[in-house]
Every structure is written in C-alpha cells, then in structure tokens.
Amino acid sequence: MSVSILKTLNLPGWNYKMSHEGVSILAPTKRDATHLAQSYGDALSETAAKINGKVRIKWRGCKSPIEFYGWMASTKAPTLSETAERILHSGGSVFCSQLHVPIELLYRMVAAAENERPISIVRQDTRKQIIVNQPMADMLQTPPEIATQRVMTQFWLPEDLAELEQRLHNDRQFTWTYSAGLNEQAWAILTTQFEAFEVEGIWYRQGTSLSTPQLVPIPSRAFAPPA
C-alpha cells in the first residue's frame, strides 16, 4: 500500500490486518471509510491485484463493507465468479428469474443489491419483471419469487404503459411521476427514474423508485385481462 494510505491507517482509531483473503481495514466511522475509498480507490485496487486477494474496509456496526478487487485496477472485465462473489457478499438481496444472465445484467444486479432504493428490471420484449432487489420486493409487498414472474402489463393502465415505452424510446433515461399497481390489492402514485438499456440485442428497462408510494383507489380498468 502507498505511504499516504499507511499514514492514515496508523492514525488513532484505525486498524488493519492481513489474512489469506487479503487486507481488512477497520475505520473509525463510515464517513472515514468512505473518504478513504474515494481518495485512494485506485491504490487499494492495485494492492488487491498485487496480493491476489481483496481489500475490505469496515467500520464499527458495519453490515456492508466497501470492497476492492484486483480486477478493478485493470481494464479487464471481472469474471463471472468475481461478480457473483460481490452479489453473495451483498447478502443475496437481489433476485432474478432469468436463467441466462449476461455480464451487464450481472453488473446491474450487483448495483441493485448494494442500493438502498427499490430497483426493478423489466425485459421489454416480454414485459416481464425479471429482477428486483429486496427494497423493491418490500415496497411491492410481494415475495420476490412472485415479483420476478410478473408480466407488467397487468400493473399499468394501457395508455400509461404506452406513454412510458414511447418516452423510453425517445429519451432512454428520465424521471416520471405516474400511478401503477404495487400488487393485486394496491394502486399507488409513484415517482421513478427509468432507464432503457440493451444487452445482447434485447432491450430492458430499469426503474429506481425515488419516493414513498402514495396509495390511491384502484382504477376501474386496472387488472383487466388483455384484450
């Protein structure tokens, strides 16, 4: 590790140790840990590469440590096993019903697992919701096994879904306030950041909820079978 990092680690309240997995750093607070990661991310990644392990930064009461891997120091993409390891270390708080998961979807699963906001990903050609993180499953009040099997046409009014898909085609990324179904018993006003992206020729949309749902009466045309 660099001299600057070692100077920080030798300050009061800091501690670190080596193990067969790599370097484990204990910071005084989460703020200190975040500052170290932001200031010396490249150097910490290079350290992980040199020791063929990882560098983990924790703090007291920490549930999700900040981790650096050797592949972060290179332009080479992480292997599937390295990406899967990050999902496992996130506590498994992301769920997917699609059997074939390309690497970019894996990246997005990792990001969703580490995000405190509710996130879902819908496959556009089937309109099936294939990925949710735990906060999204909680917001929908729906078990993830069910949420990741949903065809989302049933949870939108047709004109609103048509507008959503047109805006995704035109803008690719935007924030929108609208109403939709949380589950079969609840309809709500939501504010969501939407993003359209393509992986291996298939288009997906990712939704990140930005507000607490405001429950409203279920529209009379909601949950109607497709024509």
Disulfide bonds with the S-S distance in Angstrom:
none
